[in-house]
Amino acid sequence: MLDNHSKIAAIVHIVLGFLSLLLLACMAVFFRALAEIVRNAPNVVEFIMGAGSIIFGVLVALCLLQIGSAIAYLNGSRAARTPLIIFSIFALFNVPVGTVAGGYSLWALLRK
């Protein structure tokens, strides 16, 4: 059974994952607009779209993994604790909200 702090940490990771997906959607729109601006240079457009697609895909996969790990942890999976700890460490570098969320999550997940 999870205590309240562990549940809050998992919910924080779900919220951070969805906020990250929202930010990625905004970045995708930006890069699509950038590709339209430089459409006269086909090599540049191909590079922007190719590199952007790869980066976007990896980041979306990480966001979905974070959300999935947090949901699994809420459902009682002890194995999901390790990815949440890793995502908490990454969140520490996301100043200022991620630092607070990552610090709290690390405290909640590692205090046992």
C-alpha positions in Angstrom: 0.0 0.0 0.0 1.4 3.4 -1.0 1.5 6.2 1.5 0.2 9.7 0.6 3.6 11.1 -0.3 4.3 8.4 -2.8 0.8 8.9 -4.3 1.4 12.6 -4.6 4.9 12.0 -6.2 3.3 9.7 -8.8 0.5 12.2 -9.6 3.2 14.9 -9.9 5.0 12.8 -12.5 1.7 12.3 -14.4 1.2 16.1 -14.5 4.8 16.7 -15.5 4.5 14.2 -18.3 1.4 15.8 -19.7 2.9 19.3 -19.4 6.0 18.0 -21.3 3.7 16.6 -24.0 2.0 19.9 -24.3 5.4 21.7 -24.6 6.5 19.2 -27.3 3.3 19.9 -29.3 4.1 23.6 -29.2 7.7 22.9 -30.3 6.4 20.7 -33.2 4.2 23.5 -34.4 7.2 25.9 -34.1 9.5 23.7 -36.2 6.8 23.1 -38.7 6.4 26.8 -39.1 10.2 27.2 -39.3 10.3 24.6 -42.1 7.6 26.6 -44.0 9.7 29.8 -43.7 12.8 28.2 -45.2 10.9 26.0 -47.8 13.0 27.5 -50.6 16.0 25.6 -49.3 15.0 22.0 -49.6 18.1 20.6 -47.8 17.4 22.8 -44.8 13.8 21.7 -44.7 14.8 18.1 -44.9 17.3 18.5 -42.1 14.9 20.4 -39.8 12.0 17.9 -40.4 14.3 14.8 -40.1 16.2 15.9 -37.0 13.0 17.3 -35.5 11.1 14.1 -36.1 13.7 12.0 -34.4 14.1 14.3 -31.4 10.3 14.6 -31.1 9.8 10.9 -31.2 12.3 10.2 -28.5 11.0 12.9 -26.2 7.4 11.8 -26.7 8.4 8.2 -25.9 10.1 9.4 -22.7 7.0 11.4 -21.7 4.7 8.5 -22.2 7.1 6.3 -20.3 7.0 8.7 -17.4 3.2 8.8 -17.4 3.0 5.0 -17.7 5.5 4.5 -14.9 3.6 6.8 -12.6 0.2 5.1 -13.4 1.8 1.7 -12.8 3.2 2.9 -9.5 -0.2 4.2 -8.4 -1.6 0.8 -9.3 0.9 -0.9 -7.0 3.8 -1.9 -9.2 7.0 -1.7 -7.2 9.1 -2.1 -10.4 7.8 1.3 -11.6 9.6 3.0 -8.7 13.0 2.9 -10.4 11.9 4.8 -13.5 10.2 7.4 -11.4 13.4 7.9 -9.4 15.3 8.4 -12.7 12.7 10.9 -14.0 12.9 12.7 -10.6 16.6 13.1 -11.1 16.1 14.5 -14.6 13.4 16.8 -13.3 15.9 18.4 -10.9 17.5 20.2 -13.8 14.1 21.7 -14.9 14.3 24.9 -12.9 12.2 26.0 -11.0 9.1 23.7 -11.1 11.0 20.6 -11.9 13.5 21.2 -9.2 10.8 21.3 -6.6 8.8 18.4 -8.1 12.0 16.3 -8.5 13.2 17.0 -5.0 9.9 16.1 -3.5 9.6 13.0 -5.6 13.0 11.8 -4.6 12.3 12.4 -1.0 9.0 10.6 -1.2 10.3 7.6 -3.1 13.7 7.2 -1.3 12.7 7.7 2.3 11.9 4.1 3.0 
